[in-house]
Amino acid sequence: MTSETRLPVLLAAIGVAVTALSVGWWWLIFGTVVESGYITHVQAASCLAGTSALCNLAQALCTNDHLFGIRWYAPEVFWAGAAMLTAALVHLAIRADNRPADQTHSTEVEP
């Protein structure tokens, strides 16, 4: 694998990992509040990518009865993961557009 193909793969892998971690972090905070009946799943979903007065209230209602004791969530982590995934896709799209149309994918060597 050349360095040209490693960059989008690396960006995509890190982007998926960061996005997955942010969703887990979000559920750790807002899942407790949803299970307690303070807000609905739909209301909590809006807090995944942004903040509002409702999100701030829900975070204040979060208790420390889970493993890590975290009581706040930062949607910037979700956007960082999404940005890395987008950068990987853009890089692949640009590379595909710059590939010559007559390029074959054969491994045969011409004499």
C-alpha positions in Angstrom: 0.0 0.0 0.0 1.5 3.3 -1.0 1.4 6.4 1.0 -1.1 7.9 -1.4 -3.6 5.1 -0.5 -2.7 5.0 3.2 -3.9 8.6 4.0 -7.6 8.1 3.2 -7.6 4.7 4.9 -6.0 6.1 8.0 -8.3 9.1 8.0 -11.4 6.9 7.6 -10.2 4.5 10.3 -9.5 7.3 12.8 -12.8 9.0 11.8 -14.8 5.9 12.4 -13.1 5.3 15.8 -13.6 8.9 16.9 -17.2 9.0 15.7 -17.9 5.6 17.5 -16.3 6.9 20.7 -18.4 10.1 20.6 -21.6 8.1 20.1 -20.7 5.9 23.1 -19.8 9.0 25.2 -23.1 10.6 24.1 -25.1 7.5 25.1 -23.2 7.3 28.4 -24.5 10.7 29.3 -27.9 11.0 27.6 -28.8 7.3 27.9 -29.1 7.6 31.6 -31.3 10.7 31.3 -33.5 9.0 28.7 -33.9 5.9 30.8 -35.0 8.0 33.7 -37.7 9.5 31.5 -36.5 13.1 31.6 -36.2 13.4 27.8 -37.1 11.3 24.8 -34.7 9.5 22.4 -35.5 12.1 19.8 -34.7 15.0 22.1 -31.4 13.3 23.1 -30.5 12.7 19.5 -30.3 16.4 18.8 -27.6 16.6 21.5 -25.3 14.3 19.6 -24.3 17.0 17.1 -25.0 20.2 19.0 -25.9 21.9 22.3 -29.1 23.6 23.4 -30.7 24.6 26.6 -32.4 21.2 26.7 -29.1 19.4 26.2 -27.5 21.4 29.0 -30.4 20.6 31.3 -30.2 16.9 30.4 -26.5 16.9 31.2 -27.2 18.5 34.5 -29.7 15.7 35.3 -27.1 13.0 34.5 -26.1 11.1 37.6 -22.7 9.6 38.5 -24.1 6.1 38.7 -22.2 4.8 35.7 -18.7 3.4 35.4 -16.7 6.5 34.4 -18.5 9.2 36.4 -18.6 11.6 33.4 -21.4 14.1 33.5 -20.9 16.2 30.3 -20.6 15.6 26.6 -18.8 17.6 23.9 -20.4 17.4 20.4 -17.2 18.7 18.9 -15.8 15.2 19.1 -18.6 13.9 16.9 -17.9 16.7 14.4 -14.2 15.9 14.4 -14.9 12.3 13.5 -17.3 13.3 10.8 -14.7 15.8 9.4 -12.1 13.0 9.2 -14.5 10.7 7.4 -15.4 13.5 5.0 -11.8 14.3 4.3 -11.1 10.6 3.5 -14.0 10.5 1.1 -13.0 13.8 -0.6 -9.4 12.5 -0.9 -10.7 9.3 -2.6 -13.0 11.3 -4.9 -10.2 13.7 -6.0 -7.8 10.8 -6.5 -10.4 8.9 -8.6 -11.0 12.1 -10.7 -7.3 12.5 -11.4 -6.9 8.9 -12.5 -6.5 8.6 -16.3 -9.5 7.2 -18.1 -7.4 4.6 -20.1 -5.6 3.3 -17.0 -6.0 -0.5 -16.7 -5.9 -2.4 -13.5 -4.0 -5.3 -15.0 -0.8 -6.6 -13.4 0.7 -7.6 -16.7 3.9 -5.9 -17.7 4.0 -4.8 -21.3 7.2 -5.6 -23.2 
